[in-house]
Amino acid sequence: MLEDFLSYLAGAQKASPHTIAAYRRDLLQWSRFCQVYHGFDPLVSPTEWRRASPLHIRAWLSFFPRPSTRARKVAALRRMDRYIRRILREKGLSSLPTSPRLPKSLPRALPESHLLPLLPSGNSENDFITLRDALGIELLYGSGLRRSEACALQLSQVHLPARELHILGKGNKWRVLPLYPYLHGLLEKYLALRAELNPSHAYLLCTEKGAPLYPKALYRIIRSQLGTHPHALRHSFATHLLRHGANVQAVRDLLGHSSLASTQKYLAVTPPELRAAYQKFHPRA
């Protein structure tokens, strides 16, 4: 039942590999808990799934002290239960667990005065690694890409003549980003050196041996050069645009957010005058 559920998520729901891996891990933990402590496997069939009581679920969740972890476990249970009800047309749990209330967390944007002096100037370099690292950083901060999007970016998505990047984001949704002059020049120099490596794949970012650059490697680059994590650069991209008066809806499109609500949280870390700008630009404000 678990594999069918995960296949449904990957196919019909277009869930990301990260989401599928997380659900697999959480549901297998739930299955092991029920087998060890209560003598049944909830993933065998809908009938066994329904044997779980609210008391069982509360006992399992008590193993995880962090509210964010419990919230993820609850999300996995609720998603599986919805699959059983709507796709398998079977009865689900007698009582669905509620997600714990999470404290509001705001994106941590880096101050421009701190970040800009640290950014590498790849256009003055001819070393492949230096150019590659500068390009990875520029894609995250200059274009607001997620780390996974930067590593998944392929040559066919880079359109130098049109000065565009075509980005495949969450939910298999495409967005088009402009190639500003610095990034355009950086890409031209990098692509010339990449061609000399002659890698056997179409991914833009490569290791010095020509292998695709994986997200963990990009994380290490950002950590070592800037002392922060990759998503902080995406947060900084959005916040700095808003601070300079960018339209909130335009920032949403650049980030690839499906709803304006996801972008609104950046307003809480911007100066008060931006709230006035939000009131001006948003039709429901």
Sequence and secondary structure as in RCSB ss.txt:
>XXXX:A:sequence
MLEDFLSYLAGAQKASPHTIAAYRRDLLQWSRFCQVYHGFDPLVSPTEWRRASPLHIRAWLSFFPRPSTRARKVA
ALRRMDRYIRRILREKGLSSLPTSPRLPKSLPRALPESHLLPLLPSGNSENDFITLRDALGIELLYGSGLRRSEA
CALQLSQVHLPARELHILGKGNKWRVLPLYPYLHGLLEKYLALRAELNPSHAYLLCTEKGAPLYPKALYRIIRSQ
LGTHPHALRHSFATHLLRHGANVQAVRDLLGHSSLASTQKYLAVTPPELRAAYQKFHPRA
>XXXX:A:secstr
 HHHHHHHHHHTS   HHHHHHHHHHHHHHHHHHHHHHS  TTS HHHHTT  HHHHHHHHTT  SHHHHHHHHH
HHHHHHHHHHHTS     SS                HHHHGGGS  GGG   HHHHHHHHHHHHHHTS   HHHH
HH BGGGEETTTTEEEEE GGG EEEEE  HHHHHHHHHHHHHHHHH  SS BS B TTS B  HHHHHHHHHHH
HSS HHHHHHHHHHHHHHTT  HHHHHHHHT SSHHHHHGGGGGS HHHHHHHHHH TT 
